[in-house]
Amino acid sequence: MQDLARVLKAHPFCAGLADEHLATLVGCTRNLLFRPGEFLMREGHAEDCLYLIRRGQVALEMQRPGAGAVCLETVVAGDVLGVSCLTPHNAHLDCRAQDAVVALALDNQCLLRKMNEDPRLGYALSMRLLDLTYQRLSRHRLQALDVYRSEP
């Protein structure tokens, strides 16, 4: 358990969390390995975990009718998947391992329970998830604008 707390503390998402909060999160956390091509999440399925990526790359893909999967973004070590895990919505993207991916998986139900039991933990995690959501939306906005496209 102590090692898992150390690994959690080393991930950027957990930077600055109180030791007592890290100890609480250990009870919700599993260390997982995904092989290349394996899905961490599937579009339309429940998001049951918040993934803290420790190693590897994960493609965030959307199915385009008649064209197959389109990669919208690639997340790497230090990134987070499942930022909307605390909402009742299903995943809206496929998340596929591009190579061997090591991730900490925080179970949503356990996480929600712990956040409700400790409002300070709930606030700290909610603010981190809100910030990540804002960052991801900002990146997608710039991508949609295609600011680097050269005009003829």
C-alpha positions, -999 to 999 in steps of 0.1 A, spaced: 0 0 0 28 24 8 43 19 -26 10 27 -43 8 59 -23 43 69 -34 34 62 -71 2 82 -68 21 111 -52 46 111 -81 18 116 -107 12 153 -117 -25 150 -111 -19 143 -74 8 170 -69 1 189 -37 -25 165 -24 -23 160 14 -8 127 25 -41 118 42 -59 122 8 -33 101 -10 -38 74 16 -75 76 10 -70 73 -28 -49 41 -24 -80 22 -15 -96 31 -49 -65 25 -70 -52 -4 -91 -20 -4 -112 -28 -17 -147 -10 -26 -179 -26 -23 -213 -11 -39 -244 -8 -21 -277 -42 -19 -293 -62 -26 -261 -89 -1 -251 -89 17 -218 -124 31 -226 -149 26 -254 -173 51 -268 -208 47 -255 -197 26 -225 -197 38 -189 -165 55 -177 -158 34 -147 -123 46 -139 -102 77 -138 -68 68 -154 -36 84 -145 -12 75 -173 23 65 -160 39 52 -191 30 49 -228 7 67 -252 -31 65 -256 -49 77 -287 -83 94 -281 -103 83 -311 -137 91 -326 -154 69 -352 -162 89 -383 -189 72 -404 -174 56 -435 -139 67 -425 -131 46 -394 -113 59 -364 -98 94 -363 -73 103 -337 -82 136 -320 -54 136 -294 -27 115 -279 -21 115 -242 11 104 -226 27 98 -192 15 124 -167 -18 129 -185 -53 118 -172 -81 100 -190 -117 99 -179 -120 135 -166 -158 133 -168 -157 101 -147 -177 117 -119 -207 124 -141 -233 98 -151 -224 101 -188 -209 74 -210 -175 78 -227 -177 98 -260 -144 86 -273 -125 54 -277 -92 54 -258 -67 29 -273 -32 21 -261 -6 29 -288 21 10 -271 24 -7 -237 6 16 -213 9 16 -175 -18 35 -157 -33 39 -123 -70 32 -124 -91 49 -97 -125 33 -95 -153 58 -100 -177 45 -74 -150 43 -47 -137 77 -57 -172 93 -55 -178 77 -21 -145 90 -7 -151 125 -21 -185 126 -5 -171 114 28 -143 140 28 -154 173 12 -118 187 12 -108 157 -9 -138 162 -31 -130 198 -36 -93 192 -44 -101 164 -70 -130 184 -85 -108 214 -91 -82 193 -107 -107 176 -130 -123 209 -139 -89 223 -148 -80 193 -169 -114 196 -187 -107 233 -195 -72 225 -208 -85 197 -230 -113 219 -244 -88 247 -251 -66 223 -271 -95 210 -291 -107 245 -298 -73 254 -312 -73 222 -332 -107 230 -347 -94 264 -357 -64 248 -374 -43 278 -365 -12 264 -382 -29 259 -416 -13 281 -442 -38 302 -462 -34 302 -500 
